């Protein structure tokens, strides 16, 4: 299932949403020197948010063979708390980047429109911080770099669900080798995404690593989403919230 567009119009040009997308793309291709599936792994270690470093102030993780060795030292590395910011503009591959930017474009423009650019920037960044906190909470000693805008985008999704509960999303549904386009309620599209994060997050807790392994940081997504739900009304202007317009026809 792949969302393409929603039916909520915006009053203002989504400048900040476009700037955030451009920043993520620039970081991936210019800073990470990313390709289809590969990125500069040293940059990921240096500028990704590593739970172990965040919970052990003054200690750092460095590449040792095919793993990371964590402990005192590493003074030449970036400040640990700076990595919380840089990590949310980095990605593990081109598909990872593309998926996050698609969701940011579809849902971020409306959330930006509801609160203005300055508040939206604060909301987005704080959602990314909450996402890192969510993953650290279940894997405080994990020597695994966290990268991706997914947590910040999850915060946007949480806010969108409360702001536009009647919105509808034009979505591609894949059925084996075929696909079709259908208009679905945003609550269904995003609700399925949230349910997936909760289910896989719960399964992750049952593994021996207990959230400390590599792969998808589901609790970062959950942390960002919960932040969006809890804080959206503090950031969004009630006068700019709007119901969905009449449904558009698709064929």
N, C-alpha and C positions, 0 to 999 in steps of 0.2 A: 504494500500500500504506500503510495507516494503522493503527498499533497502538492498541488500546483498553484492554487490561488484561493483566496477567500472572497467573500462578497461584502466586505465592510469597506466603504470608501474612506479616504482620508481628506482632511481639510487643508493640510499643509504638506509640502514636499518633504519626504522622509530623509532629510540630509544626514542626520546622525547615523541612521541605520545604514545608509550607503557608505559613510565614512568608516563605520565599524567593519563592514564587509571588506572594504578596500584594505583596511589595516590588517585584517586576518590573512587576506590573499598575499599582501606584500610580505608579511612575516614568513609565510610558508615558502614562497618562491625565492625571496631575496635573503632572508636571515637564516632560514632552515635549509635552504638550497634543496627544497623538496622536489620529488618526481612523482611518478604514479603511485608508488608504494613505499619509496625510501626517502628518508630525511637524514640530515646530519645528526647522528646519534650523540655526538659530544655536546651539541647545543641543547639537545633534549635533556641530557643529564645536568648541564650547567643551569639551564633556565626553566626546566620543568619544576613543578612544586613537588618535592619529595616529602611524604609524611614524616619519615624518620628525622629529617633535618628540622622540620617545623616543631617537632616535639622534643628535640635534643639540641637546644640552642648552643651554638659554637661548634657543633659537629657537622661534618659534611660527608657526602657519598661520592666516591670516585670510581672510575672504571678500572676493574681488575680482572683481566681476562675477558670472560663472557658474562661476568656478573658485576655487581656494584659492591664495593667495600666501604662501609660506613664507620666513622669514628672521628676523634679529634683531628684538627688540622684543616687543610684546604682553604687557607686564608685568601688565596688569589681568586676564589670563586665569588660569584655575585652574592649580594646579601640575601639571606634566606627568604626574608619577607618580600623582597623584590620579585622573587620567582612566583609568588602567588599571582602577581599582576601579569608577568610575561607568559606564564603557563596558559592563561586563558586566551592568548592570541596565537598559540602554537597548535599544530595538529600532527597526527601520526601517519597520515597519508592523504592522497588527493580526494578519495571518496569520503573520508572523514571530514575534510574541509568542506567539500561540496554539500554534504548532507546538512551540516550545521548552518552554512550560509543560506541554504534554501529555506530552512525553518526560520532563520532570523529575518529574511526578507518578507516571507509570507505574514508572519505574526508580529515582527518587530515594528513595522511601519505604523500599524494601528496603535500599538502600545506607546510608541513615541508620540503619536498624534494626541494621545489622551493626557500626556503630562508635560510635553515640551522637551526641548533638547537637553537642557542642563539636568533636569530631573531624570530623564531617561538614561543619560550617561551614568549618573550615580546609581540608579536602579540596576542597570546592567552590570556594572562593576561589582556592586555589593552582592548581586546574585552569584557572580563568579567566586567571590570570597566565601559565600555560604556553601557553595558547591565543594570547594576544597575542604572546608570544615566538616562537611558531611562525610567525605571519604576518610579524612583523618580520624574521625570519631570511631570508625570500625576497623581501622588499620593503622594505629598510631606509629608503629615501628616498621611499616612497610618501606623497603628501600626501592620503591618503584616511582619513577617520575610521572606526575599527572600532567597531561597536556590536552588542550581542546577547549573550544568555546561552548561545549555541550551544557555545562552547568549554568553559565550565564544565560544561554538560550532557554534552558529549562525554567529559569526564573521568569523570562518573558512569557513562556507558555503558561505558567501558573497565573500570571497577571491577566493574560488574554482570556483565559477560561472564565474568570470572574467578571471581566469587563464586557465581554461579548458572548454571553452564554447561548444566544440564538443564532450565532454566525454559522455559515455553511461553507464548506471547503470543497472545491473541485479536486477530485482525487483519482489517480490511476490505480486500478485494482489489477494485479497480476494473477492470472490463473494458468499455471503451468507455462505453456509457450504462448499464451494469448493474454491480452490485456483489454480493459475497457475503462472508460472514464465515467464517473458518477459523482453526483453532488451529495455529500454527506454532512450531517451536523458536525460542527467543530468539536462538540463534546464527545462524539463517537471517535473521531480521528485522534484527538489528543488524549481522550480517556484510554484508548487502547495502548497508546504509547506509554502513558503513566503506569498502567497495569503491568506492562512488560517490564518496566524498570523495577517495580516493586517485587514482581515474581522472581526475576533474575537476581535481584539484590538479596532476597531471602534465600535463594539457592546458594548464592555465594557465601553466605554466613555458615552454611552447613559444610563447606569444604574445610579441609585441615588448615588452609592458609587463613581462613576467617577474614577474607577481604584484603589480605596482604599480597595476593598474587597479582600478576599482570593481567592485561586484557582490558575489558570495559569497566570503567569506574561507575557502577550503577548508583552507588550512594552519593556520588557527586551530583548526578542528575536529580536524585531525590532531594538532596539538600538545596539545590538551586530552585527546584519546583516549589518546595515548601516555603522558601523565602518569598517567592513571587506571590503565592497565595496569601501569606500573612501580612505583606507590606504594600500590596498594590494600591489599596485605598489611601495610604499615606502619601503616595506619589502622584496618583492620577487625579485629574480635575473632573468632578462630577458633571460639569457643564459640557465636557467634551466626550462623554460616554454616549454611545449611540446604539440603538437596536439595529439588527440586520435589515436591509431593505428587502423588498419582495424578491423571491427566488428568481434566478435567471435560468433560462432554458439551455440544456446541453443536448447534443446529438452526436 
